[in-house]
Each structure stands twice: as C-alpha cells, then as structure tokens.
Amino acid sequence: MDDRSLVAVAEQAAATAKVMRNPIEGATVLYDDGSISRGCRLEYEDPALDQDSISNAIAAGRSVGAYRPLRVAIYAPVPEGLPELDLTCLQRLKAVSVAGLEITFSSGSGERVTRSLDDLLAAAGA
C-alpha cells in the first residue's frame, strides 16, 4: 500500500473520531506482514483519558495478531502546517516498530510529508 492510500484510509478513520478540543484525527498502520489497521482520536471530559489515533491503530492491529508497524499515515485537518505527534506516541511507536519506520503526515491540503521515526524522536529530544 502506498502513502497516498495509507493517508486515504487515515482520512476515513478520522471520520469516526470523537473530539472535544482538537481537530479530528485518523491513522493507518501498515505492518510488516502486509496487514493494516486504523484508529481515530478519542477525547473525553478528562484530557488525561484522551487517546491518539496511532496508539488506537496499534491496539487494533494487536487485537488481530499484527505486531510490527512498518509505515504509518496520520491525517488531521489542522489550520496550519501538519499534524503533530506527542513524545508519548513516538515512544510507543519506537517500542513496537521495525527499524526505519516512516510516518506520512497529511492535513488534507494535498501536501503529504514523510519523516522517519528516528528523526522525529531526535527533534523531540528523545
């Protein structure tokens, strides 16, 4: 599955998001066995309970036996720039992904940017 298709599936996943404070967000995870999973952002009255779309997609993949993420796409219609990932999400990805994992970001403007997990972790100071 190419990046464009991964982003399209992430857009579909975003439609199921439950948000209160942020834009909708969806993610698609492609695993090294060829399977895919998707997830959406879930927000609650208590922000400590919020769940990001990538972590939800990883949990969905685990539930059907997919274990090693190979590529990830994230979609969120943010007003400027591209969606951002917090350090906790990046560290979760590092703990389960194959070496060289890449993440494609899209805000729906047609622009897609791909970055390596290693570069994102370095930029976050991890």
URSULHU-V926665 format. One record per residue. N is the residue number from 1. SS is DSSP state (H for helix, E for strand, L for the rest). PHI is phi in radians with two decimals (NA if undefined). Layout:
N:SS:PHI
N:SS:PHI
This chain:
1:L:NA
2:L:-1.46
3:H:-1.05
4:H:-1.07
5:H:-1.18
6:H:-1.05
7:H:-1.15
8:H:-1.06
9:H:-1.20
10:H:-1.10
11:H:-1.09
12:H:-1.11
13:H:-1.12
14:H:-1.07
15:L:-1.10
16:L:-1.70
17:L:-1.13
18:E:-2.08
19:L:-2.16
20:L:-2.20
21:L:-2.20
22:L:-2.17
23:L:-1.15
24:L:-1.00
25:L:-2.65
26:E:-2.37
27:E:-2.44
28:E:-2.18
29:E:-2.07
30:E:-1.78
31:E:-1.71
32:L:-1.17
33:L:-1.60
34:L:1.63
35:L:-1.38
36:E:-2.27
37:E:-2.44
38:E:-2.38
39:E:-2.63
40:E:-2.33
41:L:-1.30
42:E:-2.18
43:L:-2.10
44:L:-2.23
45:L:-0.98
46:L:-1.60
47:H:-1.01
48:H:-1.14
49:H:-1.62
50:L:-1.01
51:E:-2.23
52:L:-1.44
53:H:-1.19
54:H:-1.19
55:H:-1.08
56:H:-1.14
57:H:-1.15
58:H:-1.10
59:H:-1.09
60:H:-1.11
61:H:-1.12
62:H:-1.05
63:H:-1.15
64:L:-2.02
65:L:1.63
66:L:-1.63
67:L:-2.14
68:L:-2.09
69:E:-1.04
70:E:-1.89
71:E:-2.52
72:E:-2.37
73:E:-2.18
74:E:-2.28
75:E:-2.20
76:L:-2.71
77:L:-1.35
78:L:-1.36
79:L:-1.16
80:L:-2.42
81:L:1.24
82:L:-2.15
83:L:-1.01
84:L:-2.02
85:L:-1.98
86:L:-1.44
87:H:-1.06
88:H:-1.05
89:H:-1.09
90:H:-1.08
91:H:-1.19
92:H:-1.08
93:H:-1.07
94:H:-1.06
95:H:-1.19
96:H:-2.08
97:L:-1.54
98:L:-1.34
99:L:-1.08
100:L:1.48
101:L:-0.95
102:E:-2.13
103:E:-2.11
104:E:-1.80
105:E:-1.87
106:E:-2.53
107:L:-1.89
108:L:1.58
109:L:-1.45
110:L:1.76
111:L:-1.44
112:E:-2.17
113:E:-2.16
114:E:-1.94
115:E:-2.33
116:E:-1.40
117:H:-1.06
118:H:-1.05
119:H:-1.15
120:H:-1.15
121:H:-1.14
122:H:-1.10
123:H:-1.15
124:L:-1.49
125:L:1.42
126:L:-1.76
